[in-house]
Amino acid sequence: MDLQIKGKKALVTGSTAGIGLAIVTALAREGASVVVNGRTQKRVDEALATVRKEIPGADVTGIAADLGNAAGAQQLVKALPAVEILVNNMGIFEPKPFAEIPDADWLRFFEVNVLSGVRMSRAYLPGMLEKNWGRIVFISSESGLQTPAEMIHYGVTKTAQLAVSRGLAETVAGTGVTVNSVLPGPTRSEGVEVFVEDMARARKTDTASIEKEFFQNVRPSSLIKRFSTVEEIANVVAFVCSPLSASVTGTSLRVDGGVVRTIA
């Protein structure tokens, strides 16, 4: 299927690995001109090399900037004044008991997971409206609907992203700009891969056994009973970024393997 995004300028934040890098790859494969973002030039260069190896001739460039603070956001916008597609993927997570989460962690999670997307959207939305076409996508999580007891601060920020996304969609009603959230479920991203491998080593077992145990005990409502791949998430995001998704706006698209049990 031709997603009709050839030549569209896209920015994917926090995209040097995992879901972000998979989204870059999916958009580049469709012919978009994609900008990779990460905190260090080394990580950005490694990501660009990975995409170019997989897609010879891919139109990909990179900008190193830490979007977890206002200065980094300003730096990126100065280097990239306008985009047609913005994927707010940057985010952090960390399991920690509620009583052990200090104010500093709450503020850090909010600035990285929420304000990074707010700042990028505020910078690029006017240009999209001027052209009467644009796509803004927030990569939230099923944790935005089902707050995880093991990392409440993370869940709160993912819920906040849903509110920002819906509110922005309301502000652009009747235009060619759409704003949506995509909610991955448990996904075999770089961080999860390391977590599973470390746990397997600690318990002297294999990763397949750890994955099976996870879906038996931690996410028993999963219908696919496995981690989603980053490519499965990226494929949905790429569609939402395309002109083919013109009537999809102001909504939250679950790509969660059926973890969330509600039907609405």
C-alpha positions as CSV (number, residue, x, y, z in Angstrom):
1,M,0.0,0.0,0.0
2,D,1.3,3.4,-1.0
3,L,0.9,5.7,2.1
4,Q,1.4,8.8,-0.1
5,I,4.0,10.4,2.2
6,K,6.9,10.5,-0.3
7,G,8.8,13.7,0.2
8,K,6.9,14.7,3.4
9,K,9.3,16.1,6.1
10,A,9.0,14.1,9.3
11,L,10.6,14.3,12.7
12,V,10.5,11.4,15.1
13,T,11.8,12.4,18.6
14,G,13.8,10.0,20.7
15,S,14.3,7.8,17.7
16,T,17.8,6.3,18.0
17,A,16.4,2.9,19.0
18,G,13.3,0.8,19.7
19,I,9.9,2.0,18.6
20,G,11.3,5.4,17.5
21,L,13.8,3.9,15.2
22,A,11.3,1.5,13.8
23,I,9.0,4.4,13.0
24,V,11.8,6.2,11.2
25,T,12.4,3.1,9.2
26,A,8.8,2.7,8.3
27,L,8.4,6.3,7.2
28,A,11.7,6.3,5.3
29,R,10.6,3.1,3.4
30,E,7.5,5.0,2.3
31,G,9.7,7.8,0.9
32,A,9.4,10.4,3.6
33,S,12.3,12.7,4.4
34,V,12.9,11.7,8.1
35,V,14.8,13.4,10.8
36,V,16.2,11.1,13.6
37,N,16.6,12.7,17.0
38,G,18.6,11.5,20.1
39,R,20.5,13.0,22.9
40,T,24.0,12.3,21.6
41,Q,25.5,12.6,18.1
42,K,27.0,9.1,18.5
43,R,23.6,7.5,19.0
44,V,22.1,9.6,16.1
45,D,24.9,8.5,13.7
46,E,24.5,4.9,14.7
47,A,20.7,5.1,14.0
48,L,21.3,6.7,10.6
49,A,23.7,4.0,9.7
50,T,21.2,1.3,10.6
51,V,18.4,2.9,8.5
52,R,20.7,3.5,5.5
53,K,21.9,-0.1,5.6
54,E,18.4,-1.4,5.6
55,I,17.0,1.1,3.1
56,P,19.7,2.1,0.6
57,G,19.1,5.7,-0.6
58,A,16.8,6.5,2.4
59,D,16.3,10.2,2.9
60,V,17.3,10.4,6.5
61,T,19.2,13.0,8.5
62,G,19.7,13.5,12.2
63,I,19.8,16.2,15.0
64,A,21.3,15.6,18.4
65,A,19.4,17.5,21.0
66,D,18.0,16.6,24.5
67,L,14.3,17.4,24.3
68,G,14.0,16.7,28.0
69,N,14.6,20.4,28.6
70,A,13.6,23.7,27.0
71,A,17.1,24.5,25.7
72,G,17.3,21.3,23.8
73,A,13.9,21.8,22.3
74,Q,14.9,25.3,21.1
75,Q,18.1,23.9,19.7
76,L,16.2,21.3,17.6
77,V,13.6,23.8,16.3
78,K,16.3,26.2,15.3
79,A,18.0,23.5,13.2
80,L,14.7,22.3,11.8
81,P,12.2,25.1,11.5
82,A,9.3,23.2,10.0
83,V,8.0,19.6,9.6
84,E,4.8,18.1,8.1
85,I,4.8,15.1,10.3
86,L,5.7,15.1,14.0
87,V,5.9,11.9,16.0
88,N,6.4,12.7,19.7
89,N,8.0,9.4,20.7
90,M,10.6,10.5,23.3
91,G,9.9,9.0,26.7
92,I,11.4,7.3,29.7
93,F,10.2,4.7,32.1
94,E,11.4,3.2,35.4
95,P,9.7,0.8,37.7
96,K,9.8,2.2,41.3
97,P,7.5,1.9,44.3
98,F,5.3,4.9,44.8
99,A,6.6,5.8,48.2
100,E,10.2,5.9,46.8
101,I,9.4,8.3,43.9
102,P,10.7,11.8,45.0
103,D,9.4,15.1,43.6
104,A,12.5,15.3,41.3
105,D,11.5,12.1,39.5
106,W,7.9,13.3,39.1
107,L,9.1,16.5,37.6
108,R,11.7,14.8,35.4
109,F,9.2,12.3,34.0
110,F,6.7,15.1,33.3
111,E,9.2,17.2,31.5
112,V,10.6,14.4,29.4
113,N,7.4,12.5,28.6
114,V,4.9,15.4,28.4
115,L,6.6,18.7,27.9
116,S,8.9,17.4,25.1
117,G,5.8,16.7,23.0
118,V,4.1,20.0,24.1
119,R,7.1,22.0,23.0
120,M,7.5,20.3,19.7
121,S,3.8,20.5,18.9
122,R,3.7,24.2,19.8
123,A,6.7,24.9,17.5
124,Y,5.5,23.0,14.5
125,L,1.7,23.3,14.6
126,P,1.5,26.9,13.2
127,G,3.4,25.8,10.1
128,M,1.1,22.8,9.6
129,L,-2.0,25.1,9.9
130,E,-0.5,27.5,7.4
131,K,-0.2,24.7,4.8
132,N,-3.5,23.2,6.0
133,W,-1.9,19.8,6.3
134,G,0.0,18.0,9.0
135,R,0.2,15.0,11.3
136,I,1.0,15.0,15.0
137,V,1.2,11.7,16.8
138,F,1.9,11.1,20.5
139,I,3.4,7.7,21.4
140,S,1.6,7.1,24.6
141,S,1.0,3.6,26.2
142,E,-1.6,1.2,27.4
143,S,-0.3,2.5,30.8
144,G,-2.2,5.7,30.0
145,L,-5.4,3.8,30.4
146,Q,-4.3,1.2,33.0
147,T,-1.9,3.0,35.4
148,P,0.8,0.4,36.4
149,A,1.2,0.1,40.1
150,E,4.9,-0.5,39.7
151,M,5.5,2.9,38.0
152,I,2.7,5.3,38.7
153,H,4.6,8.4,37.7
154,Y,5.1,6.9,34.2
155,G,1.4,6.0,33.9
156,V,0.4,9.5,34.9
157,T,2.5,11.1,32.1
158,K,1.1,8.7,29.5
159,T,-2.4,9.7,30.6
160,A,-1.4,13.3,30.3
161,Q,-0.3,12.7,26.7
162,L,-3.8,11.5,25.8
163,A,-5.3,14.8,27.2
164,V,-2.8,16.9,25.3
165,S,-3.4,15.0,22.1
166,R,-7.2,15.3,22.3
167,G,-7.0,18.9,23.2
168,L,-4.8,19.8,20.3
169,A,-7.1,17.9,18.0
170,E,-10.0,20.0,19.2
171,T,-8.0,23.2,18.4
172,V,-7.4,22.2,14.8
173,A,-11.0,21.0,14.0
174,G,-12.0,21.5,10.4
175,T,-8.4,21.7,9.1
176,G,-6.2,19.3,7.3
177,V,-4.2,18.7,10.4
178,T,-4.8,15.7,12.6
179,V,-3.6,14.8,16.1
180,N,-3.7,11.3,17.5
181,S,-2.2,9.1,20.2
182,V,-0.9,5.6,19.6
183,L,-0.9,3.3,22.6
184,P,1.6,0.4,22.4
185,G,1.3,-2.4,24.9
186,P,4.2,-4.4,26.2
187,T,6.8,-4.2,23.3
188,R,10.1,-5.8,22.7
189,S,12.0,-2.5,22.6
190,E,15.7,-2.0,23.5
191,G,14.9,-1.3,27.2
192,V,12.6,-4.3,27.5
193,E,15.1,-6.6,25.8
194,V,17.8,-5.7,28.3
195,F,15.4,-6.1,31.2
196,V,14.3,-9.6,30.0
197,E,17.9,-10.7,29.4
198,D,19.0,-9.4,32.8
199,M,16.2,-11.2,34.5
200,A,16.9,-14.4,32.6
201,R,20.5,-14.4,33.7
202,A,19.6,-13.6,37.3
203,R,17.2,-16.6,37.4
204,K,19.5,-18.8,35.3
205,T,16.8,-19.4,32.7
206,D,16.0,-18.3,29.1
207,T,14.3,-15.2,27.8
208,A,11.4,-17.2,26.5
209,S,10.5,-18.5,30.0
210,I,10.7,-14.9,31.4
211,E,8.4,-13.7,28.6
212,K,5.9,-16.5,29.3
213,E,6.0,-15.7,33.0
214,F,5.4,-12.0,32.3
215,F,2.3,-12.6,30.4
216,Q,1.0,-15.1,32.9
217,N,1.5,-12.9,36.0
218,V,2.0,-9.2,35.0
219,R,-0.1,-8.8,31.9
220,P,-2.5,-11.8,31.9
221,S,-5.1,-9.9,29.9
222,S,-2.9,-9.9,26.8
223,L,-4.5,-11.7,23.9
224,I,-1.4,-12.3,21.9
225,K,0.5,-13.6,24.9
226,R,3.8,-12.1,23.7
227,F,5.7,-8.8,23.4
228,S,4.7,-6.8,20.3
229,T,7.5,-6.1,17.9
230,V,8.6,-2.5,17.3
231,E,7.7,-3.0,13.6
232,E,4.1,-3.8,14.5
233,I,3.8,-0.5,16.4
234,A,5.6,1.4,13.6
235,N,3.3,0.1,10.9
236,V,0.3,1.6,12.6
237,V,2.0,4.9,13.3
238,A,3.1,5.2,9.6
239,F,-0.6,4.8,8.5
240,V,-1.7,7.5,11.0
241,C,1.0,9.8,9.6
242,S,-0.4,9.4,6.0
243,P,-3.1,11.2,4.0
244,L,-5.0,7.9,4.1
245,S,-5.8,8.5,7.7
246,A,-7.5,11.8,7.2
247,S,-10.6,10.9,9.1
248,V,-8.7,9.5,12.1
249,T,-8.2,12.4,14.5
250,G,-8.6,13.2,18.2
251,T,-8.4,9.5,19.1
252,S,-6.3,7.0,20.9
253,L,-5.3,3.9,18.8
254,R,-4.5,0.9,20.9
255,V,-1.8,-1.4,19.5
256,D,-1.6,-3.2,22.8
257,G,-2.0,-6.9,22.0
258,G,-5.4,-6.8,23.6
259,V,-4.1,-6.0,27.1
260,V,-6.8,-3.3,27.7
261,R,-10.1,-5.1,28.4
262,T,-12.5,-2.3,27.5
263,I,-14.2,-2.2,24.1
264,A,-14.4,1.6,23.8
